[in-house]
Amino acid sequence: MRPVPAWGNSSYKIILKQSAKEFAKYNQLYPDQFQPLQRDMIGKFGAAKDQWFSSFLLQVENHSSWHRLFVTR
């Protein structure tokens, strides 16, 4: 399977992990979508409710950075 065209048309990408199982399945379907370091870092994103923050990967063109988003009530 090839990635959907919208992925290649976007300069800004925000990647969050919802399910470790689904992320592993996605990587099998699209093995070249992420670099090994990116796959490793995304795979280590924990559950937001347990950590009290959300982790995400921000990718702009060929540059990637990892962030934590804290939301308070």
C-alpha positions as CSV (number, residue, x, y, z in Angstrom):
1,M,0.0,0.0,0.0
2,R,1.1,3.5,-0.7
3,P,0.6,6.5,1.7
4,V,-2.4,8.6,1.0
5,P,-1.7,11.6,-1.2
6,A,-2.5,14.2,1.5
7,W,0.5,13.0,3.5
8,G,2.9,14.1,0.8
9,N,1.1,17.4,0.2
10,S,1.4,18.7,3.7
11,S,4.5,20.5,4.9
12,Y,3.4,20.4,8.5
13,K,2.6,17.1,10.2
14,I,1.6,16.5,13.8
15,I,1.8,12.8,14.8
16,L,0.3,11.4,18.0
17,K,0.1,7.8,19.0
18,Q,-3.3,6.5,20.1
19,S,-2.6,2.7,20.2
20,A,0.7,0.8,20.3
21,K,-0.9,-2.1,18.4
22,E,-2.3,0.2,15.6
23,F,1.0,2.0,15.4
24,A,2.9,-1.3,14.9
25,K,0.3,-2.3,12.2
26,Y,0.7,1.1,10.5
27,N,4.5,0.7,10.4
28,Q,4.0,-2.7,8.7
29,L,1.7,-1.2,6.1
30,Y,3.9,1.8,5.5
31,P,7.5,0.8,6.5
32,D,9.1,3.9,4.9
33,Q,6.8,6.4,6.4
34,F,9.0,7.2,9.4
35,Q,12.8,7.1,10.0
36,P,13.9,4.4,12.6
37,L,14.5,7.1,15.2
38,Q,11.1,8.6,14.7
39,R,9.4,5.1,15.0
40,D,11.3,4.5,18.2
41,M,10.4,7.8,19.7
42,I,6.7,7.6,18.7
43,G,6.7,4.0,20.1
44,K,7.7,5.4,23.5
45,F,4.9,7.9,23.7
46,G,2.9,6.9,26.8
47,A,-0.7,7.2,27.7
48,A,-1.7,10.9,28.3
49,K,-4.0,10.0,31.2
50,D,-1.1,8.2,33.0
51,Q,1.5,10.8,32.3
52,W,-0.6,13.9,32.6
53,F,0.6,15.2,29.2
54,S,0.5,14.2,25.6
55,S,3.6,13.6,23.5
56,F,3.7,14.4,19.8
57,L,6.1,14.6,16.9
58,L,6.0,17.8,14.9
59,Q,7.5,17.4,11.4
60,V,8.0,20.5,9.2
61,E,9.5,19.7,5.8
62,N,12.6,17.6,6.7
63,H,12.9,18.7,10.3
64,S,11.4,16.8,13.2
65,S,11.0,17.7,16.9
66,W,9.3,16.0,19.8
67,H,7.0,17.9,22.3
68,R,4.9,17.5,25.3
69,L,1.5,19.2,25.6
70,F,0.3,19.9,29.1
71,V,-3.4,20.6,29.6
72,T,-4.8,21.7,32.9
73,R,-8.3,22.1,34.1
